[in-house]
Amino acid sequence: MRYLAVICTAIAVLVTSQAAQAGVVVRIDKFSQRMTVSIDGRSAYVWPVSTGRGGFGTPAGRFRPQWLARRWFSTRYYGSPMPYSIFFHKGYAIHGTNHISRLGGPASHGCVRLHPAHAATLFALVQRAGMANTSILIAGANPGALAKRRARSAQATY
């Protein structure tokens, strides 16, 4: 009987750990301005992004999508288009942008901008996997914080 209980526990642990890995994981590195998307534990995409420029930080942390909007226009920034929005924290979202020449460097008011085709792909992945099975991990310092650190380091060396 004890042997059967151990086997059942081991099977439950294996199933639970596999379920925890299933889904979509979006990793955003503010330093490199890159997004890596993994599906069911396998890296699938690496895309350039634009996060918040100096004075407009993108929040760091672990998030889940809160709501999705295929077509959205900013209520705060002049009705700017935000196609394929994935809102993850307060008013912050991952969304497509028409300013594709700015991708790869900080340029937004805090949202994470993507090429519209990449935003559409990510949006479909999140819809398919479900918001509960999607994690958004954002790491790295905001550009303003990096500039301040560099300035302090430069002053300290003189």
JOSULBEL-V543257 format. One line per field, one symbol per residue. phi: phi as a letter, one per 30 degrees, with the letter a starting at -180 (. if undefined). psi: psi as a letter, one per 40 degrees, with the letter a starting at -180 (. if undefined). burial: 1 if it has 24 or more other C-alpha atoms within 12 Angstrom, else 0. A space follows every 10 residues. Layout:
phi: ???
psi: ???
burial: ???
This chain:
phi: .ddddddddd dddddddddd ddjcbccccd ddhbccccbh icdcbbbdbb cddeibdcdc kcbbecacbd bbbedcciie dbdhdbdbah cdbcadbddd dcdjbdacck dccbeedddd ddeddddddj ddcbccccbj ddeddddddd dddddddc
psi: dddddddddd dddddddddd diahhhhhhd defihhhihf ehhdihiiih ahihegihii ahiihdiihd hihhedgffh hgifhghehb eiihiiiefd eeieiheied ihiihddddd dddddddddi ddfhihhhii iidddddddd dddddde.
burial: 0000000000 0000000000 0011111111 1111111110 0000011111 1110001111 0011111111 0100000000 0111111110 1111111001 0011111111 1111110111 1110111000 1011111111 1110000000 00000000
